Each structure stands twice: as C-alpha cells, then as structure tokens.
C-alpha cells in the first residue's frame, strides 16, 4: 500500500508542477528555481524506482544473460547516478545545463533501448514518469524533450 501511496503522491506533485508551469508559461518563460529543484528532487527517487524495476524486468527479457543485458544495466545505473549529480549541482549553483544534457543523452539511449527490448508494464510506467519529469526539466532549460533531440 505504501508503494501506491507514494506513486499517487508523486503523480499529484507532477500534475501540480505541470499546472504551475502551464499557468506560469504565459506570465514567464521558466518555473522558479524552487519548482525546478522540487521537480529534480522528485526525479531522484523515481529514477531509483525505474532502475529497480528495470533490473528485474531486463533479467527476464530477450537479452538476458548477454553482454547487452550487462550494458543496459550499467546504462540505467549511470543514468540514476547522473540524476543525483544533476540535483546536487542545481541545489548548489542553481544551474544544471551541462549535467542535464548528460542526463538527457543517457535518457535518449534508454528510450531507444526500451523501444528495442520489450519489458514489463511496471518498468514502462516507471520510465514514463521519469521521462515526463525529465521533459519538464528540459523545457525549463530550453532543451527539446526526450526523443526529439536525435
């Protein structure tokens, strides 16, 4: 039950941030640093949750027990750590352009992988949440959303 409550809370926060962003977009071109920081803070546990569901699901996929599985797990692990680094840098400097581009490059690789390898619904849902948060963050820095940068 805890898992669903956390998930509902996260989705409510994302919805609230989208509402704030949509409302603010006509008045200003960017969320406040506080809102961007909050969104990045939410991304951190969501990236961990995606990493966990990914690890479980990829072990049952068509690439299990191959070097591709090992590479995919390493990519997702790196991505998760990059989100933490991005948050720390943003909290300190109120900037994240360089770190965000690195996170988005990894996200594009993960997105491409998920289009090639079929994984379970939980993993897809977890990635959808992460991707939506990343796309909102990218927009705040004037960067195209996931999948549109290729």
Helices and strands as residue ranges (DSSP letters): H 2-27, H 33-58, H 67-93, H 97-116, H 121-140
